[in-house]
Amino acid sequence: MNAHALTAPRRLGRTQIEVSALGLGCWAIGGPFTMFGQPDGWGEVDDTESARAIRRALDLGITFFDTADAYGTGHSERVLGKALGSDRGRAVIATKFGYTYDENLRELIGEDPSPEYVRRACQASLTRLGTDYIDLYQLHIGELPEDAALTIRAVLEDMVADGLIRAYGWSTDNVGNAKLFATGEHCASIQHDLNIFSDAPEMLAACQEFDVASINRAPLAMGLLTGKFRADFQLPADDVRANAPSIQWFKDGKPNPELLAKLEAVREILRSDGRTLTQGALAWIWGRSERTIPIPGFKSVAQVEENAGALEFGPLKPAQLAEIHALLHNG
């Protein structure tokens, strides 16, 4: 085994909750759904394969699963809960709240940060997940006024006391938001974008300062860093990456050509020591901070196995991170 292999569990912030250094993001396994009329899922999905992938992840030592009630308007939570089954105790489940939705139409229709809705959403997630507690409950709305955020934080503290949740966090890229939530007694994490194209030094510093975990969404730049996309690849219309203008890694349903060129420039560093590109991208994240927990998405057993393989290699070395930074930003 590699001397730098990440086999030891990581604590979620100040809590006693231990998780694997790699998690899995469960957005894609939610299947098709829309957000305000636009596709917000990752296309069709095979629930049986999703369940096999989750079981395989457990076998490979991955214990952290991040989902949301919004993903497939509840479908992702149902698939995850059923797949874990009697092994729920082996897993740490993180889910999110804040969006309202029509589960029958599979459509997100709005936002609701009210205390009453937070509790209703939690009960609904508990039912879909088939559990009586949630390990990590995260606010899914990225921006809120300070008074609203503090109100939600207080509600979440009460929910910890009630035994409904063990800890909470915020999925936001706003460092000020992160600091506001992180002062809460049972705040354990901030979830934010982090990959070689989208570094977040200020957010990582805030996670260090307030002793919370850094949960990393888009660690593979929504698939771009896997190396499977050619410049002329056209994503299907029901894929969120083909429609969301805020997604910088793809443009007009195709890979961002500037980023493809940057990936080519650092390809050999990411593939060092026998890693795949995917494994190198995850290794970069672990090299950035010991608090990081990347949560790449998946649709298949094969993807889970490749992601899990990164644990055996461990993080990139500081010199490799410096070289990547120079090539991406000073070249």
C-alpha positions as CSV (number, residue, x, y, z in Angstrom):
1,M,0.0,0.0,0.0
2,N,1.2,3.5,-0.8
3,A,2.7,5.3,2.2
4,H,0.4,8.2,1.5
5,A,-2.8,6.1,1.2
6,L,-5.8,7.8,2.8
7,T,-7.1,4.8,4.7
8,A,-7.7,6.6,8.1
9,P,-11.1,8.2,8.6
10,R,-11.5,12.0,8.9
11,R,-13.6,13.8,11.5
12,L,-16.3,16.1,10.4
13,G,-15.2,19.3,12.0
14,R,-15.5,19.5,15.7
15,T,-17.9,16.5,15.9
16,Q,-17.0,12.9,16.7
17,I,-18.5,11.8,13.3
18,E,-15.9,9.9,11.3
19,V,-16.0,9.6,7.5
20,S,-13.8,8.3,4.7
21,A,-11.5,10.8,3.1
22,L,-13.6,10.3,-0.1
23,G,-17.3,10.6,-0.2
24,L,-19.8,10.1,-3.1
25,G,-22.2,12.8,-4.4
26,C,-25.7,11.4,-5.2
27,W,-27.0,14.1,-7.5
28,A,-26.7,12.1,-10.7
29,I,-28.5,9.0,-9.3
30,G,-31.6,11.2,-8.7
31,G,-32.4,10.8,-12.4
32,P,-34.2,13.4,-14.5
33,F,-35.9,16.5,-12.9
34,T,-36.3,20.1,-13.7
35,M,-35.6,23.4,-11.8
36,F,-37.8,26.3,-12.8
37,G,-38.6,24.5,-16.1
38,Q,-35.0,23.7,-17.1
39,P,-33.4,20.2,-16.8
40,D,-31.4,19.9,-13.6
41,G,-30.5,16.3,-13.5
42,W,-27.9,14.2,-15.3
43,G,-30.2,12.3,-17.6
44,E,-31.6,8.8,-17.2
45,V,-30.3,6.5,-14.6
46,D,-30.5,2.8,-13.7
47,D,-31.6,2.5,-10.1
48,T,-30.3,-1.1,-9.9
49,E,-26.9,0.0,-11.0
50,S,-27.0,2.9,-8.6
51,A,-27.7,0.5,-5.7
52,R,-24.9,-1.8,-6.7
53,A,-22.5,1.2,-6.9
54,I,-23.5,2.3,-3.4
55,R,-23.0,-1.3,-2.0
56,R,-19.6,-1.5,-3.8
57,A,-18.6,1.8,-2.2
58,L,-19.2,0.5,1.2
59,D,-17.1,-2.6,0.4
60,L,-14.3,-0.3,-0.7
61,G,-14.3,1.7,2.5
62,I,-16.3,4.7,1.4
63,T,-18.7,5.6,4.2
64,F,-19.8,9.2,3.3
65,F,-22.8,9.8,1.0
66,D,-24.0,13.2,0.1
67,T,-27.5,13.7,-1.3
68,A,-30.3,16.3,-1.2
69,D,-34.1,16.2,-1.2
70,A,-33.9,18.2,-4.4
71,Y,-32.0,15.5,-6.4
72,G,-34.7,13.9,-8.4
73,T,-37.2,15.6,-6.0
74,G,-36.6,12.8,-3.5
75,H,-35.6,10.0,-5.7
76,S,-31.9,10.1,-4.8
77,E,-32.7,9.8,-1.1
78,R,-35.0,6.9,-1.8
79,V,-32.4,5.0,-3.8
80,L,-29.7,5.7,-1.2
81,G,-31.8,4.6,1.7
82,K,-32.9,1.4,0.1
83,A,-29.4,0.5,-1.1
84,L,-27.9,1.0,2.4
85,G,-30.7,-1.0,4.0
86,S,-29.6,-2.7,7.2
87,D,-26.1,-1.3,6.7
88,R,-27.3,2.2,7.4
89,G,-25.1,2.2,10.5
90,R,-22.0,1.8,8.4
91,A,-22.7,4.9,6.5
92,V,-22.7,8.7,7.2
93,I,-25.6,10.3,5.4
94,A,-25.5,13.9,4.5
95,T,-28.6,15.5,2.9
96,K,-29.8,19.0,2.2
97,F,-32.9,21.2,2.4
98,G,-34.2,24.5,1.2
99,Y,-35.8,23.9,-2.2
100,T,-39.5,23.3,-2.6
101,Y,-40.6,20.8,-5.2
102,D,-43.4,18.8,-6.8
103,E,-42.3,15.2,-6.3
104,N,-44.9,13.9,-8.8
105,L,-43.8,16.3,-11.6
106,R,-40.2,16.0,-10.5
107,E,-39.8,19.7,-10.6
108,L,-38.1,22.2,-8.2
109,I,-40.5,25.1,-7.9
110,G,-39.0,27.5,-5.3
111,E,-37.2,28.0,-2.0
112,D,-38.4,28.1,1.6
113,P,-35.9,28.9,4.4
114,S,-38.6,29.2,7.1
115,P,-38.2,27.2,10.4
116,E,-41.5,25.3,9.8
117,Y,-40.3,24.2,6.4
118,V,-36.9,23.1,7.6
119,R,-38.6,20.7,10.1
120,R,-41.1,19.4,7.5
121,A,-38.3,18.8,5.0
122,C,-36.2,16.9,7.6
123,Q,-39.1,14.6,8.4
124,A,-39.7,13.9,4.7
125,S,-36.0,13.1,4.1
126,L,-36.0,10.8,7.1
127,T,-38.9,8.9,5.6
128,R,-37.3,8.6,2.2
129,L,-34.0,7.6,3.6
130,G,-35.5,5.0,5.9
131,T,-33.7,6.2,8.9
132,D,-34.5,8.0,12.2
133,Y,-31.6,10.4,12.1
134,I,-29.5,12.3,9.6
135,D,-25.8,12.6,10.3
136,L,-25.2,15.9,8.5
137,Y,-28.1,18.2,7.5
138,Q,-27.1,21.0,5.1
139,L,-28.7,24.2,3.9
140,H,-28.9,24.0,0.2
141,I,-29.7,27.7,-0.6
142,G,-26.4,29.3,-1.4
143,E,-27.3,32.9,-0.4
144,L,-29.5,34.1,2.4
145,P,-29.7,37.3,4.4
146,E,-27.8,37.1,7.7
147,D,-31.0,37.2,9.9
148,A,-32.5,34.3,8.0
149,A,-29.3,32.3,8.1
150,L,-29.1,32.8,11.9
151,T,-32.7,31.7,12.3
152,I,-32.0,28.5,10.4
153,R,-28.9,27.9,12.4
154,A,-30.9,28.1,15.6
155,V,-33.5,25.7,14.3
156,L,-30.8,23.3,13.3
157,E,-29.3,23.5,16.8
158,D,-32.7,22.6,18.2
159,M,-32.9,19.6,15.8
160,V,-29.6,18.3,17.1
161,A,-31.0,18.5,20.6
162,D,-34.1,16.6,19.4
163,G,-31.9,13.8,18.0
164,L,-33.2,14.3,14.4
165,I,-29.7,15.3,13.1
166,R,-26.2,14.9,14.5
167,A,-24.6,18.0,12.9
168,Y,-25.3,20.6,10.2
169,G,-23.6,22.6,7.5
170,W,-24.1,25.0,4.6
171,S,-23.6,24.4,0.9
172,T,-22.4,27.8,-0.2
173,D,-19.4,29.4,-2.0
174,N,-19.8,32.6,0.0
175,V,-17.0,32.8,2.6
176,G,-19.0,35.2,4.8
177,N,-21.9,32.8,4.9
178,A,-19.5,30.0,5.8
179,K,-18.1,32.0,8.8
180,L,-21.6,32.9,10.0
181,F,-22.7,29.3,10.1
182,A,-19.4,27.9,11.3
183,T,-19.7,29.6,14.7
184,G,-22.7,27.4,15.5
185,E,-21.9,24.8,18.1
186,H,-22.9,21.8,16.0
187,C,-21.9,23.2,12.6
188,A,-19.5,20.5,11.1
189,S,-18.9,21.5,7.5
190,I,-19.1,23.8,4.6
191,Q,-19.8,22.4,1.2
192,H,-18.3,24.3,-1.7
193,D,-16.8,24.0,-5.2
194,L,-13.2,22.9,-5.3
195,N,-11.2,21.5,-8.3
196,I,-8.0,22.4,-10.1
197,F,-9.9,25.0,-12.2
198,S,-11.8,26.4,-9.2
199,D,-9.5,26.7,-6.2
200,A,-11.0,28.2,-3.1
201,P,-8.1,29.3,-0.8
202,E,-10.2,31.7,1.3
203,M,-12.9,29.0,1.9
204,L,-10.2,26.5,2.9
205,A,-8.7,29.0,5.2
206,A,-12.1,29.7,6.8
207,C,-12.7,25.9,7.3
208,Q,-9.3,25.7,9.0
209,E,-10.0,28.8,11.2
210,F,-13.4,27.6,12.4
211,D,-12.4,23.9,12.6
212,V,-15.0,22.6,10.1
213,A,-14.7,20.1,7.3
214,S,-14.4,21.2,3.7
215,I,-16.8,19.1,1.6
216,N,-15.9,19.5,-2.1
217,R,-18.6,19.5,-4.8
218,A,-17.6,19.4,-8.4
219,P,-14.2,17.9,-7.6
220,L,-14.0,16.6,-11.2
221,A,-15.4,19.8,-12.7
222,M,-18.7,17.9,-13.4
223,G,-16.8,15.2,-15.4
224,L,-14.4,17.4,-17.4
225,L,-11.4,16.3,-15.3
226,T,-12.0,12.6,-16.1
227,G,-10.6,13.2,-19.6
228,K,-13.5,11.4,-21.3
229,F,-14.7,14.5,-23.2
230,R,-13.4,15.6,-26.6
231,A,-13.8,19.2,-27.8
232,D,-16.7,18.3,-30.1
233,F,-18.7,16.3,-27.6
234,Q,-22.3,17.5,-27.3
235,L,-24.1,16.8,-24.0
236,P,-27.8,15.6,-24.3
237,A,-30.5,18.2,-23.7
238,D,-31.7,16.5,-20.5
239,D,-28.3,17.0,-18.8
240,V,-27.9,19.9,-16.5
241,R,-24.4,20.6,-17.9
242,A,-26.0,21.4,-21.3
243,N,-28.4,24.0,-19.9
244,A,-27.0,25.9,-16.9
245,P,-25.2,29.1,-17.9
246,S,-23.6,29.3,-14.5
247,I,-21.6,26.1,-15.1
248,Q,-18.2,27.3,-16.2
249,W,-16.7,23.9,-17.2
250,F,-19.1,23.5,-20.1
251,K,-20.3,26.0,-22.7
252,D,-23.3,25.6,-25.0
253,G,-23.5,21.9,-24.0
254,K,-19.8,21.2,-24.9
255,P,-16.6,21.1,-22.9
256,N,-15.0,24.5,-22.3
257,P,-12.1,24.4,-24.8
258,E,-9.9,26.7,-22.7
259,L,-10.2,24.3,-19.8
260,L,-9.6,21.3,-22.0
261,A,-6.3,22.9,-23.1
262,K,-5.4,23.6,-19.4
263,L,-6.2,20.0,-18.6
264,E,-3.8,18.8,-21.3
265,A,-1.1,21.0,-19.8
266,V,-1.2,19.3,-16.4
267,R,-2.2,15.8,-17.6
268,E,1.1,14.1,-16.8
269,I,1.3,15.5,-13.3
270,L,-2.2,14.3,-12.5
271,R,-1.4,10.9,-13.9
272,S,1.8,10.6,-11.8
273,D,2.6,7.3,-10.1
274,G,0.0,5.4,-12.2
275,R,-3.0,7.4,-11.3
276,T,-5.9,8.0,-13.8
277,L,-6.8,11.6,-14.5
278,T,-9.8,11.2,-12.2
279,Q,-7.6,10.0,-9.4
280,G,-5.1,12.8,-9.9
281,A,-7.8,15.4,-9.7
282,L,-8.9,14.0,-6.4
283,A,-5.3,13.8,-5.2
284,W,-4.9,17.5,-5.9
285,I,-7.9,18.2,-3.6
286,W,-6.4,16.2,-0.7
287,G,-3.1,18.0,-1.3
288,R,-4.8,21.3,-0.7
289,S,-6.0,20.6,2.8
290,E,-6.3,17.7,5.3
291,R,-9.9,18.9,5.9
292,T,-11.1,18.2,2.3
293,I,-13.6,15.5,1.5
294,P,-14.3,15.4,-2.2
295,I,-17.7,14.0,-3.3
296,P,-17.5,13.0,-7.0
297,G,-20.8,11.9,-8.5
298,F,-21.4,8.5,-10.0
299,K,-23.8,6.5,-12.0
300,S,-22.0,3.1,-12.1
301,V,-20.0,0.6,-10.2
302,A,-17.0,1.3,-12.5
303,Q,-17.0,5.0,-11.6
304,V,-17.1,4.2,-7.9
305,E,-14.2,1.8,-8.2
306,E,-12.1,4.4,-10.1
307,N,-12.9,7.1,-7.5
308,A,-12.1,4.7,-4.6
309,G,-8.8,3.8,-6.3
310,A,-7.6,7.3,-5.6
311,L,-7.5,6.6,-1.9
312,E,-4.6,4.2,-2.4
313,F,-2.4,6.8,-4.0
314,G,-3.1,9.6,-1.5
315,P,-2.6,13.3,-2.1
316,L,-0.3,15.0,-4.6
317,K,3.0,16.3,-3.2
318,P,3.4,20.1,-2.5
319,A,5.8,20.4,-5.4
320,Q,3.3,18.9,-7.8
321,L,0.6,21.3,-6.6
322,A,3.0,24.2,-7.1
323,E,3.8,23.0,-10.6
324,I,0.1,22.7,-11.5
325,H,-0.6,26.2,-10.2
326,A,2.2,27.6,-12.3
327,L,1.0,25.9,-15.4
328,L,-2.6,26.9,-15.0
329,H,-2.1,30.5,-13.8
330,N,1.3,31.6,-15.1
331,G,1.7,29.8,-18.4
